């Protein structure tokens, strides 16, 4: 493991714990915890998910779905870190699926994408049990999870990209819309500009990452006109905010409908993935904007 991966695991965990201190899952949200997906327990410490639903809605009523893909530089994070964020989305009228996926360097790419496809298949298989409306599935991803939501959407809409891998996603699953939150979109460009990012990509690939390796996780390469409508956002203190114009250029070039938001605050800079901080009014604003974007697509 590279030194930067070690640092990320330590510092991100400390920061997330401070961010979430004192929070509890709202009483009006029902949480189904620690559900195994994927290879029937082959990776029990990784392939786990939670489902959140608004408690006021009957369990047999189907709801639109949001799939939450956590960030963490491909080397850190799990579903627990996003439990309060996921619950907040459920409060807005969605069935929310938040999952852990295999992390680098213990597991190299495409393990994270394979796990994402396994979650898609699990959602289809459990449509009735958890009240999933398969006609209205959405996805959100931030930071490295923003890379992954883009690659997942490309996997579903670009056969040439899907054919690079030996796993499949159900043809009953499609994203009606997705959101890129403070996303690492053009990974190759970020890596070229940041030596630490290069080390992270070495961890992700399990070797010294080449340009060819980076191309396969460079979302912009695989966006087509079939890509789902997208919500793009960043903020004043986001160290990935320069990705925002790259995303808009790719969407325009491929005629993909999108909404772009750049968030500010009178109290100073809003940091990377600020939307996950349930104590911020700006997080509530952003999450309202995104869920309304999804509702407008229904």
C-alpha positions as CSV (number, residue, x, y, z in Angstrom):
1,X,0.0,0.0,0.0
2,X,1.3,3.5,-0.9
3,X,1.9,6.1,1.8
4,X,-0.9,8.3,0.5
5,X,-3.4,5.4,0.8
6,X,-2.3,4.9,4.4
7,X,-2.8,8.6,5.0
8,X,-6.2,8.7,3.4
9,X,-7.5,5.8,5.5
10,X,-6.4,7.5,8.7
11,X,-7.3,11.1,8.0
12,X,-10.6,10.4,6.2
13,X,-11.8,8.1,9.0
14,X,-11.0,10.8,11.6
15,X,-12.7,13.5,9.6
16,X,-15.8,11.5,8.9
17,X,-16.1,10.5,12.6
18,X,-16.0,14.2,13.6
19,X,-18.5,15.1,10.9
20,X,-21.0,12.6,12.1
21,X,-20.5,12.9,15.8
22,X,-23.8,13.1,17.6
23,X,-26.0,12.1,14.6
24,X,-28.6,9.3,14.7
25,X,-30.7,7.7,12.0
26,X,-34.0,9.6,12.0
27,X,-36.9,7.8,13.6
28,X,-39.0,8.3,10.5
29,X,-36.5,6.2,8.4
30,X,-36.5,2.4,8.3
31,X,-33.1,0.8,7.8
32,X,-32.5,-2.8,6.7
33,X,-28.9,-3.4,7.6
34,X,-26.0,-5.7,6.6
35,X,-27.5,-7.5,3.6
36,X,-25.2,-9.7,1.6
37,X,-25.0,-9.2,-2.1
38,X,-22.7,-10.7,-4.8
39,X,-21.0,-14.0,-4.7
40,X,-23.0,-15.6,-1.9
41,X,-20.7,-14.7,0.9
42,X,-17.4,-15.1,-1.0
43,X,-16.4,-11.6,0.2
44,X,-18.5,-11.2,3.3
45,X,-16.5,-8.3,4.8
46,X,-16.9,-6.3,1.6
47,X,-20.1,-7.2,-0.3
48,X,-22.7,-5.8,2.1
49,X,-25.4,-3.2,1.7
50,X,-28.1,-1.4,3.6
51,X,-31.6,-0.3,2.4
52,X,-33.3,2.8,3.7
53,X,-37.0,3.7,3.2
54,X,-39.2,6.4,4.7
55,X,-41.0,4.8,7.6
56,X,-44.2,6.5,6.8
57,X,-44.6,4.6,3.5
58,X,-46.1,1.1,3.5
59,X,-43.4,-1.6,2.9
60,X,-45.2,-3.0,0.0
61,X,-45.4,0.4,-1.9
62,X,-42.7,0.7,-4.5
63,X,-40.5,3.7,-4.4
64,X,-38.0,5.3,-6.7
65,X,-34.5,4.1,-5.9
66,X,-31.2,5.9,-5.3
67,X,-28.0,3.9,-5.4
68,X,-25.3,5.5,-3.2
69,X,-21.7,4.9,-4.3
70,X,-19.3,6.1,-1.6
71,X,-16.0,7.9,-2.2
72,X,-12.6,7.5,-0.5
73,X,-9.9,7.5,-3.2
74,X,-10.7,3.8,-4.1
75,X,-8.9,2.8,-0.9
76,X,-11.2,4.0,1.9
77,X,-14.8,4.0,2.9
78,X,-17.8,1.8,3.3
79,X,-21.6,1.9,3.7
80,X,-21.4,2.9,7.4
81,X,-19.7,6.2,6.5
82,X,-22.7,7.2,4.4
83,X,-25.5,6.0,6.7
84,X,-26.7,9.5,7.7
85,X,-26.5,10.8,4.2
86,X,-28.4,7.8,2.9
87,X,-31.1,8.2,5.5
88,X,-31.5,11.8,4.5
89,X,-32.1,10.8,0.9
90,X,-34.7,8.3,2.1
91,X,-36.5,11.1,4.0
92,X,-36.9,12.8,0.6
93,X,-39.1,9.9,-0.6
94,X,-36.7,7.3,-2.0
95,X,-35.7,3.7,-1.3
96,X,-31.9,4.1,-0.9
97,X,-29.4,1.3,-1.4
98,X,-25.9,2.1,0.0
99,X,-23.2,-0.5,-0.3
100,X,-19.6,-1.3,0.5
101,X,-17.4,-2.5,-2.3
102,X,-14.0,-4.1,-2.5
103,X,-11.2,-1.5,-2.0
104,X,-7.7,-1.2,-3.3
105,X,-5.0,-2.2,-2.8
106,X,-6.4,-5.4,-1.4
107,X,-8.6,-5.7,-4.5
108,X,-7.6,-4.1,-7.7
109,X,-9.8,-2.7,-10.5
110,X,-12.3,-3.8,-11.8
111,X,-13.4,-5.3,-8.5
112,X,-15.3,-2.1,-7.5
113,X,-17.1,-2.0,-10.8
114,X,-17.9,-5.7,-10.6
115,X,-19.4,-5.2,-7.1
116,X,-21.4,-2.3,-8.5
117,X,-22.9,-4.6,-11.1
118,X,-23.6,-7.2,-8.5
119,X,-25.6,-4.6,-6.5
120,X,-27.6,-3.7,-9.7
121,X,-28.4,-7.4,-10.1
122,X,-29.4,-7.7,-6.4
123,X,-31.8,-4.7,-6.8
124,X,-33.5,-6.4,-9.7
125,X,-33.8,-9.7,-7.8
126,X,-35.2,-8.0,-4.7
127,X,-37.6,-5.6,-6.5
128,X,-40.6,-6.8,-4.6
129,X,-39.0,-7.6,-1.2
130,X,-37.8,-4.0,-0.7
131,X,-40.3,-2.1,-2.8
132,X,-38.0,-1.0,-5.6
133,X,-39.5,0.8,-8.6
134,X,-37.3,-0.4,-11.4
135,X,-38.6,2.2,-13.8
136,X,-37.1,4.9,-11.6
137,X,-33.6,4.1,-10.5
138,X,-31.0,6.8,-9.9
139,X,-27.5,6.9,-8.7
140,X,-25.1,9.2,-6.8
141,X,-21.4,9.1,-6.4
142,X,-18.8,11.4,-5.0
143,X,-15.1,11.8,-5.4
144,X,-13.8,8.3,-6.4
145,X,-17.4,7.2,-6.2
146,X,-18.1,9.8,-8.9
147,X,-15.7,8.0,-11.1
148,X,-17.5,4.7,-10.3
149,X,-21.0,6.1,-11.0
150,X,-19.8,7.3,-14.3
151,X,-18.2,4.0,-15.2
152,X,-21.3,2.1,-14.1
153,X,-23.5,4.3,-16.3
154,X,-21.1,3.8,-19.2
155,X,-21.2,0.0,-18.5
156,X,-24.9,0.1,-19.0
157,X,-25.1,2.4,-22.0
158,X,-21.9,1.6,-24.0
159,X,-21.5,-2.0,-25.2
160,X,-17.9,-1.5,-26.2
161,X,-17.1,-0.5,-22.6
162,X,-19.1,-3.4,-21.1
163,X,-17.4,-5.9,-23.4
164,X,-14.1,-5.1,-21.8
165,X,-15.2,-7.1,-18.7
166,X,-16.3,-10.7,-17.9
167,X,-19.2,-9.8,-15.6
168,X,-22.7,-8.6,-16.5
169,X,-25.5,-6.4,-15.3
170,X,-29.2,-7.2,-15.6
171,X,-30.9,-5.8,-18.7
172,X,-33.7,-4.8,-16.4
173,X,-31.5,-2.3,-14.6
174,X,-31.0,1.2,-16.0
175,X,-30.2,4.6,-14.4
176,X,-32.8,7.1,-15.2
177,X,-30.5,9.8,-13.9
178,X,-27.3,10.1,-12.0
179,X,-25.4,12.7,-9.9
180,X,-21.7,13.4,-9.9
181,X,-20.8,15.0,-6.5
182,X,-17.4,16.6,-6.3
183,X,-16.4,13.9,-8.7
184,X,-13.0,12.6,-10.0
185,X,-14.3,12.5,-13.6
186,X,-11.3,12.5,-15.9
187,X,-9.0,10.4,-13.8
188,X,-6.0,10.5,-16.1
189,X,-6.0,14.3,-16.0
190,X,-6.2,14.4,-12.2
191,X,-3.4,11.8,-12.0
192,X,-1.2,13.8,-14.4
193,X,-1.6,16.8,-12.2
194,X,-1.1,15.2,-8.8
195,X,1.8,12.8,-7.9
196,X,-0.2,11.5,-4.9
197,X,-3.1,10.6,-7.3
198,X,-0.6,8.6,-9.3
199,X,0.3,6.5,-6.3
200,X,-3.4,5.9,-5.7
201,X,-3.9,4.7,-9.2
202,X,-0.9,2.3,-8.8
203,X,-2.8,0.9,-5.7
204,X,-6.0,0.7,-7.7
205,X,-4.3,-1.2,-10.6
206,X,-2.0,-3.3,-8.4
207,X,1.0,-2.2,-10.4
208,X,2.6,0.9,-11.9
209,X,-0.4,2.4,-13.7
210,X,0.2,3.0,-17.4
211,X,-1.7,5.4,-19.6
212,X,-3.6,2.4,-21.0
213,X,-4.6,1.4,-17.4
214,X,-5.8,4.9,-16.7
215,X,-7.9,5.1,-19.9
216,X,-10.2,2.3,-18.7
217,X,-11.2,4.4,-15.7
218,X,-11.4,7.7,-17.5
219,X,-15.2,8.2,-17.6
220,X,-15.2,10.8,-20.4
221,X,-13.9,8.2,-22.9
222,X,-17.1,6.2,-22.7
223,X,-19.9,8.7,-22.4
224,X,-22.3,8.5,-25.4
225,X,-25.7,10.1,-26.2
226,X,-27.3,7.1,-24.4
227,X,-25.7,8.2,-21.1
228,X,-28.3,9.1,-18.4
229,X,-29.2,12.7,-17.6
230,X,-26.7,14.0,-15.1
231,X,-26.5,16.4,-12.2
232,X,-23.0,17.8,-11.8
233,X,-21.9,19.7,-8.8
234,X,-18.9,21.1,-7.0
235,X,-18.2,23.8,-4.4
236,X,-15.7,26.6,-3.6
237,X,-13.4,24.5,-1.4
238,X,-13.6,21.3,-3.4
239,X,-10.1,20.3,-4.5
240,X,-11.7,18.6,-7.6
241,X,-13.7,21.6,-8.7
242,X,-11.6,21.9,-11.9
243,X,-13.3,18.7,-13.0
244,X,-16.6,20.5,-13.3
245,X,-15.9,22.2,-16.7
246,X,-14.5,18.9,-18.0
247,X,-17.7,17.2,-17.2
248,X,-19.9,19.8,-18.8
249,X,-17.7,19.7,-22.0
250,X,-18.2,15.9,-22.3
251,X,-21.9,16.1,-21.7
252,X,-22.3,18.9,-24.3
253,X,-20.2,17.0,-26.8
254,X,-22.3,13.9,-26.4
255,X,-25.7,15.7,-26.2
256,X,-26.4,14.4,-22.7
257,X,-28.9,16.5,-20.7
258,X,-27.4,17.8,-17.5
259,X,-27.7,20.4,-14.7
260,X,-24.6,21.9,-13.3
261,X,-24.5,23.5,-9.8
262,X,-21.6,25.3,-8.0
263,X,-22.2,25.8,-4.3
264,X,-21.0,28.7,-2.2
265,X,-21.5,29.7,1.4
266,X,-21.4,33.1,3.2
267,X,-19.5,31.3,6.0
268,X,-16.5,30.4,3.9
269,X,-15.4,27.7,1.5
270,X,-17.5,24.5,1.2
271,X,-15.2,21.6,1.3
272,X,-14.9,18.4,-0.8
273,X,-18.1,16.3,-0.5
274,X,-19.7,18.9,1.8
275,X,-23.1,17.4,0.8
276,X,-22.5,14.4,3.2
277,X,-22.3,16.7,6.2
278,X,-25.8,16.6,7.6
279,X,-25.0,19.6,9.9
280,X,-24.7,22.0,7.0
281,X,-27.6,24.0,5.5
282,X,-25.8,23.9,2.2
283,X,-25.8,20.1,2.3
284,X,-29.5,20.1,2.7
285,X,-29.8,22.6,-0.2
286,X,-27.7,20.4,-2.5
287,X,-29.5,17.2,-1.6
288,X,-32.8,18.9,-2.2
289,X,-31.6,20.1,-5.6
290,X,-30.4,16.6,-6.6
291,X,-33.5,14.7,-5.5
292,X,-35.7,17.3,-7.2
293,X,-33.6,16.8,-10.4
294,X,-34.4,13.0,-10.1
295,X,-38.1,13.6,-9.4
296,X,-38.3,15.8,-12.5
297,X,-37.1,12.9,-14.6
298,X,-39.9,10.6,-13.3
